[in-house]
Amino acid sequence: MKLFLITSLLPVLASAVTLSIPANTKAGTTSQITWVSGSFDPPTWSLFLMNSSDPFGLKGILGENIDPSLGALDITLPSGLKATNGYILKAVYPDNVDRAAGWSPKFAVTN
Ligand SMILES: *[C@@H]1O[C@H](CO)[C@@H](O)[C@H](O)[C@H]1NC(C)=O
């Protein structure tokens, strides 16, 4: 069962955008993120800040119509975010924000 899960997840991971966590994770500050594109990415994507344990927990829209070939972007974390370890960045299809193009690892925001 475990083996089946691993092999069925791998092609998905290999084709997704892999986002870094922000260089500075203090709420209200601007810092750079970078990413590695996947093989089946949309031509542009939007960047959401999400609650890592809530698929509908949108915490902020950090960018729209991002050109994947840039590879890096300055983002500003919203001020007033709760200081906790439970955020992820999610790249989404611009015409269907429920469809993820990729994720960052989970990270903590500080105040
Ligand atoms: C994320 O969602 C969980 C479950 O709903 C909640 O307990 C937690 O406080 C939320 N975290 C943030 C940063 O909103």
The ligand as a Tripos MOL2 file, in Angstrom:
@<TRIPOS>MOLECULE
LIG
   14    14     1     0     0
SMALL
NO_CHARGES

@<TRIPOS>ATOM
      1 C1         -5.1630   27.1300    9.9290 C.3       1 LIG1
      2 O1         -6.2840   26.3180   10.0220 O.3       1 LIG1
      3 C2         -6.3270   25.5830   11.2290 C.3       1 LIG1
      4 C3         -7.5290   24.6450   11.1140 C.3       1 LIG1
      5 O2         -8.6790   25.3230   10.6970 O.3       1 LIG1
      6 C4         -6.4330   26.5620   12.4050 C.3       1 LIG1
      7 O3         -6.4390   25.8530   13.6100 O.3       1 LIG1
      8 C5         -5.2030   27.4870   12.3620 C.3       1 LIG1
      9 O4         -5.2980   28.4690   13.3840 O.3       1 LIG1
     10 C6         -5.1140   28.1640   11.0270 C.3       1 LIG1
     11 N1         -3.8650   28.9000   10.9410 N.am      1 LIG1
     12 C7         -3.8030   30.1350   10.4760 C.2       1 LIG1
     13 C8         -2.4370   30.7310   10.4010 C.3       1 LIG1
     14 O5         -4.7800   30.7580   10.0940 O.2       1 LIG1
@<TRIPOS>BOND
     1     1     2 1
     2     1    10 1
     3     2     3 1
     4     3     4 1
     5     3     6 1
     6     4     5 1
     7     6     7 1
     8     6     8 1
     9     8     9 1
    10     8    10 1
    11    10    11 1
    12    11    12 1
    13    12    13 1
    14    12    14 2
@<TRIPOS>SUBSTRUCTURE
     1 LIG1         1 GROUP 0 **** ****
